[in-house]
């Protein structure tokens, strides 16, 4: 059954300010209509902190919130072989944390480069190492029955076809993709066509919305460039320039029946943005 919830990243403004902690975030999600929480640890240190891990699991259970996924950063594009192996070991240790949380999904990045370096030539050069690393992590995760995934993230592995190539080359049943509908705009790819391309490979879906403006716009604070120089700014889901209802229709038609997680990163208050986004997304799914 498809479940709609929130990434803890969406509430990072309130968490980082001390307004709430991760346990408070779980309670907030429960009180505002979420069915699950994707744990993005941010500044949380979970390694070696069994008490905090147990507290998170208990709070989720007490609040009726499922812990859907554990989401971390990673970059397997390194300058040395030693650094490459160290990064694999680090991500494997994060898989162990995911297992202790009881989640069955974990997202890690694969590799990022600045836009000017995110070329086809560099992707072809980097791909064998990315495959090696993602395969090693997935094989480690298999003993826990955890499905690992790569998100379309970081400019370099962001377009739908590059993500597909990585997933297919890794060739593990427990390695998929977290489809972030908004992040395709960072690579200047139409979200509707990109989601259509990759939804069959999805283990998780992120809903994120953006405002998008042409290159050379004079917009001031809060905007960042896409790979081709368009300007993007996070918005409340349903209020930006992405055709959210059409993407909801694609996801429902695909038969995807897993977790859907909002990642809010707009300039509005994070609680307000997350609450309205949840309301909007639930309404869109209910209408279809």
C-alpha positions in Angstrom: 0.0 0.0 0.0 1.4 3.4 -1.0 2.3 5.5 2.0 2.9 9.3 2.1 5.3 10.8 4.6 8.1 13.1 5.2 11.9 13.1 5.1 13.3 14.4 8.4 15.4 16.6 6.1 12.3 18.7 5.5 12.3 19.7 9.1 16.0 20.4 9.3 15.5 24.1 9.9 13.6 23.4 13.1 15.9 20.6 14.1 19.1 22.7 13.6 17.7 25.7 15.4 16.9 23.5 18.5 13.1 24.0 18.1 12.7 20.3 17.9 14.9 17.2 18.0 14.5 14.0 15.9 12.0 12.5 18.3 10.0 15.7 18.1 10.1 15.5 14.4 8.6 12.0 14.4 5.8 13.3 16.7 5.2 16.3 14.4 4.9 14.1 11.3 2.4 11.9 13.1 0.4 15.0 14.1 0.4 16.4 10.6 -0.8 13.5 8.6 2.3 11.7 7.7 2.4 7.9 7.6 6.1 7.4 7.6 9.4 9.2 8.2 12.5 8.8 6.0 15.5 9.4 8.3 18.1 11.7 6.9 20.5 12.1 9.9 22.1 15.4 9.1 24.1 16.4 12.2 22.8 13.4 14.1 25.6 10.9 15.2 24.0 7.5 15.2 27.2 5.4 15.0 27.9 4.0 18.4 24.8 5.7 19.9 22.6 2.7 20.5 20.4 4.6 23.0 19.4 7.2 20.4 18.7 4.5 17.7 16.5 2.7 20.2 14.8 5.9 21.1 14.0 6.7 17.5 12.6 3.2 16.9 10.4 3.5 20.0 9.2 7.0 19.3 8.2 5.9 15.7 6.3 2.9 17.1 4.6 4.9 19.8 3.5 7.5 17.2 2.4 5.0 14.6 5.0 6.2 12.2 6.9 3.7 10.0 10.6 4.3 9.5 10.7 3.9 5.8 14.3 4.6 4.8 17.8 5.7 5.9 19.2 8.4 3.7 22.9 9.4 3.6 25.4 11.1 1.4 28.3 9.4 -0.3 30.8 10.1 -3.1 32.8 7.3 -4.6 34.7 9.6 -7.0 37.9 9.9 -5.1 41.5 10.9 -5.8 43.1 7.7 -4.4 42.2 4.0 -4.2 42.6 4.2 -0.5 40.0 6.9 -0.2 37.8 4.9 -2.5 38.0 1.8 -0.3 37.5 3.9 2.9 34.3 5.4 1.4 33.0 1.9 0.7 33.7 0.8 4.2 32.1 3.9 5.6 28.9 3.4 3.6 28.8 -0.3 4.6 28.9 0.9 8.3 25.9 3.1 7.6 24.1 0.0 6.2 24.6 -1.5 9.7 23.0 1.5 11.2 20.1 1.2 8.8 19.7 -2.4 10.0 19.6 -1.4 13.6 16.8 1.1 12.8 14.8 -1.7 11.2 14.5 -0.1 7.8 14.5 -2.0 4.6 15.5 0.8 2.3 18.6 2.9 2.3 19.7 5.7 -0.1 23.3 6.6 -0.6 24.7 8.9 -3.3 27.1 7.5 -5.8 29.3 10.3 -7.1 29.1 14.1 -7.7 31.0 16.5 -9.7 30.6 20.3 -10.3 28.4 21.0 -13.3 31.3 21.9 -15.6 32.9 18.5 -14.8 29.7 16.5 -15.1 30.4 15.5 -18.7 29.6 12.4 -20.6 33.4 11.7 -20.9 33.8 11.9 -17.1 30.7 9.8 -16.5 32.1 7.0 -18.8 35.4 7.2 -17.0 33.8 7.1 -13.5 31.1 4.5 -14.2 33.2 1.3 -13.5 34.2 2.6 -10.0 30.7 3.7 -9.2 29.4 0.2 -10.2 32.1 -1.5 -8.1 31.2 0.6 -5.0 27.4 0.4 -5.3 27.6 -3.4 -5.9 29.8 -3.9 -2.8 27.4 -1.9 -0.6 24.4 -3.7 -2.0 26.0 -7.1 -1.4 26.6 -6.0 2.2 23.0 -4.9 2.6 21.6 -8.1 1.2 22.3 -10.0 4.5 19.9 -7.6 6.2 17.3 -7.8 3.3 17.9 -4.0 2.8 17.4 -2.5 -0.7 20.0 0.2 -1.4 19.4 2.9 -3.9 21.0 5.8 -5.7 19.2 9.1 -6.1 19.3 11.3 -9.1 21.5 13.8 -7.3 24.8 15.7 -7.5 24.8 16.8 -11.2 26.9 13.9 -12.3 24.5 11.0 -11.8 21.4 13.0 -12.1 19.8 12.5 -15.5 17.5 9.5 -15.8 19.5 7.7 -18.4 22.7 7.9 -16.3 20.9 6.6 -13.3 19.5 3.8 -15.3 22.9 2.8 -16.7 24.3 2.6 -13.1 21.4 0.6 -11.8 21.5 -1.9 -14.7 25.3 -2.2 -14.6 25.3 -2.9 -10.8 22.9 -5.7 -11.6 21.7 -6.5 -8.1 18.1 -7.2 -7.2 18.5 -5.1 -4.0 19.9 -2.1 -5.8 17.4 0.4 -7.2 16.9 4.1 -7.5 15.3 6.7 -5.3 13.4 8.8 -7.9 13.4 12.4 -6.8 10.9 14.1 -9.1 12.4 17.6 -8.6 16.1 16.8 -8.9 15.8 16.1 -12.6 15.5 19.8 -13.1 19.0 20.3 -11.8 20.2 18.3 -14.9 17.7 20.2 -17.1 15.6 17.2 -17.7 11.8 17.3 -17.9 10.5 15.7 -14.7 7.5 14.1 -16.4 9.6 12.2 -19.0 12.4 11.4 -16.4 9.9 9.9 -13.9 8.3 7.9 -16.7 11.8 6.6 -17.6 12.8 5.5 -14.1 9.7 4.7 -12.0 9.9 1.0 -12.8 13.4 1.0 -11.1 12.2 2.9 -8.0 12.5 1.6 -4.5 11.5 5.1 -3.1 10.0 8.3 -4.5 10.8 11.8 -3.3 8.4 14.7 -4.1 10.2 18.0 -4.3 9.0 21.1 -6.1 11.0 24.0 -7.6 10.5 27.4 -9.1 12.4 27.5 -12.4 13.6 30.7 -14.1 15.7 31.3 -17.3 19.4 31.9 -17.3 20.6 35.4 -16.7 17.7 36.2 -14.4 18.5 38.7 -11.7 16.7 37.0 -8.8 18.7 37.7 -5.6 19.1 35.3 -2.7 17.8 31.8 -2.5 18.4 30.6 -6.1 20.9 28.1 -7.5 21.9 27.2 -11.0 21.0 24.0 -12.9 23.6 22.3 -15.0 22.7 24.5 -18.0 22.4 27.7 -16.0 18.6 27.9 -15.3 17.8 29.1 -11.8 16.0 27.0 -9.3 14.5 27.6 -5.9 12.8 25.1 -3.7 9.0 25.6 -3.2 6.2 24.0 -1.3 5.1 20.8 -3.1 2.3 21.8 -5.4 3.1 25.5 -5.5 6.1 25.4 -7.8 6.6 24.9 -11.5 6.6 21.1 -11.6 3.3 19.5 -12.9 2.8 17.5 -9.7 -0.6 16.0 -10.6 0.7 14.6 -13.9 3.6 13.0 -12.0 1.2 11.5 -9.4 -0.8 10.0 -12.3 2.4 8.5 -13.8 3.4 6.9 -10.4 -0.1 5.5 -9.8 -0.4 4.1 -13.3 3.0 2.5 -13.0 1.8 0.3 -10.2 4.4 1.7 -7.7 3.1 0.8 -4.3 5.9 1.9 -1.9 6.8 4.9 0.2 6.4 8.5 -1.1 8.4 11.0 0.8 8.3 14.8 0.7 11.6 16.6 0.7 10.9 20.3 1.4 13.7 22.7 0.9 11.9 26.0 0.2 12.5 29.4 1.9 9.2 29.2 3.9 9.1 28.1 7.5 9.9 24.4 7.3 6.9 23.3 9.3 4.5 25.4 7.2 6.1 24.2 4.0 6.0 20.5 5.1 2.5 20.7 6.4 1.0 22.2 3.2 3.1 19.9 1.0 1.7 16.9 2.8 -1.8 18.2 2.4 -1.4 18.9 -1.3 0.2 15.5 -2.1 -2.4 13.5 -0.2 -5.1 15.4 -2.0 -3.5 14.7 -5.4 -3.2 11.0 -4.8 -6.8 10.8 -3.4 -8.2 12.5 -6.5 -6.8 9.8 -8.9 
